[in-house]
Amino acid sequence: MSDSQVFFDLYKKSKYLMIIEQFANAALIEGHIEKYQEAINLAMEYETDPLPMSFLFLKARYAITQKKYNLAVNMLTQILMLKPNYEPAINELLWLNINRNDQLALYNVYHKYKAKMANTPDLWSGFAAASHLLGFYRDAKVWYIKQIRQNKGDPALLLNYATVLAELGDSYTAYRMRAHVATHLTQELFQLPDSDISYHSLISIFAGESLASVMTEKALLNKTSQNRTQALFSYYLGQNTPDKVRFLHQTKMLKHYGLPASQQLALALQNKDQQKVAELVKSALTLSPPERITSLSQMGEKQLAWQLGREHLESSASTEERILKADLVNMHPKMVHASRLKQKTYSSWNIKETELGYFTPSENAYWRLFIRSQIEKTEKSLFRSTLLKATQIESVYGHISDTSQIEVSALLDNRFGKSSLGVEVNYRTEISDIVTLSAIAAKNITASTNSRAMMTSGKQDMLSFSLSLRPTLREMFKVKLSYEDYKTVFGDHIASNISFTVNAQEVLFFNDLGFLLYTNYAYEKADKNEFILDRISQRLHLKRSLDSHRYIADEYQKISIGQRIGHGEPGQPGAIATAPRYWLDTSVDYNFQRARYEFNVGTGLGWPIFGNDELFFLHFGKAQIELEEKIQMYQLAII
């Protein structure tokens, strides 16, 4: 019979109020929240006014078990207003703020009570943890020394004290302290809830990682326990070695160990077992909100994960907030609801483009709508008497799953009085954590801007495949092979083109400032129509007929080396970095056909103006190339 049941039976016989307090404490220790609530209800039946302070404290602790942290803080504060030096409330308030990592609230509580309660041993542990977390290492040293004098054989205290000494610069004493624990306090170390992690960490310091793993597993198999097994399995999962967990779980000594929901979830995610993940997210009661939301995102339920994440952030503690934001921020560009006005100027070609874009999310998907207008600003038109006046309406729909994404675009284009409809399908899938495959198929879309003629009057069909390898978070390699078939807006065949590119990049710094180096090799070979382009020449009444050489070169080959530094992406609805956002990209190319070097520079700056609205500027320029171009863009985005 459990202690809580014993106290409950005793209360039924005696009806003595203070026994309810013992009943409640025993229920809380045993994790019987329903019994704890029953004890609170029994206390409320008494007409004693006010209730004893201990019962008000029990209600505050119950609010913590229900994760009603703000309510618990208010109740503890009220208790301390009634009884300013009530030790249990001060201690609970300290640990509540420590566990929530609410450093501002912790700072206020710590500095309010550290002096006047300095001689209260029951608060030394909370004061030590608080000062350690806040970075007051000299204070923490004092509190740990007070505790160690009372309990010299506590390995947790000695290890924490060693950490503080290391932070204060006394690495030698910290090393000796850890060595003492590893050598003389092994049995005491194993009595800690996270003993295998502590034991493993100490051995790895003195003997290396491989030996530490072997000795920790041996110690576990010699004397198993639920807490020690759970701690070791958590360590291996954190080290991304799930195979060790599966192997140990199948041994005779550990096969009856029940994996907690969080460890089951980690294994299911690494095995890409969607059915198991869905079952755990739906039914497991012990998963934290970040675990549920991150799992939904990895399963492909992006929209639901986004909604739940935003709702949870409104009331989450700061530690959970950081976990969620790290996962949700990369979803922001797909889940944003925004509009954007953008204007480009191709200064060398006398062409101005205005674009209005609308962005909105859908169920595990997103939708974009763009309206563009292109106008030649000068009488110096490529086609003499006919100025470019083009209008485009493009609709983009994208669907996101757990490991893949498909995007379908439809483009209605009208230029020189000729209307056309184009379609593009872009598919991307993650084969593994390292390998990603992409494919693009397009029919009758606007041609690339590799020449003025191609941009103003070209169309293309395209089939492209690319393979990306990311062996680590810092390195990325990409190979792309494409086939393009070019024609004019009036149907003249220009050329068929095969292109091949190889790209490699190394990220030196991820943020503040982000910095990466890259190299790129590009090769293109065109099989051109050697005849006059009759249709466009006749429709535009050109005095001198056009041919394919005006649109594309026979062959193109270059190699580039460059670098990019920056913070975020200016002009991107659904920002993933704080404002202001900016970047600078410079590269040097070698053009094999012309046997000369070319210099490229690009820069961008996005500046906040009202709320999330941003005004941004981008510039691209190339020097010593056949077609010099500069592009300037201005954008006001309502995000």
PyMOL commands that set and color helices and strands:
alter all, ss='L'
color gray80, all
select helices_A, chain A and resi 3-14+17-30+33-44+53-65+69-82+87-100+103-113+121-134+137-150+155-167+171-184+186-190+195-207+209-222+226-238+242-249+261-270+274-283+289-299+302-313+318-335+452-457+534-539+548-550
alter helices_A, ss='H'
color red, helices_A
select strands_A, chain A and resi 338-346+351-362+365-376+389-400+404-415+418-430+435-446+458-469+475-488+493-509+514-528+555-567+581-591+596-608+614-623+630-638
alter strands_A, ss='S'
color yellow, strands_A
deselect
rebuild
show_as cartoon
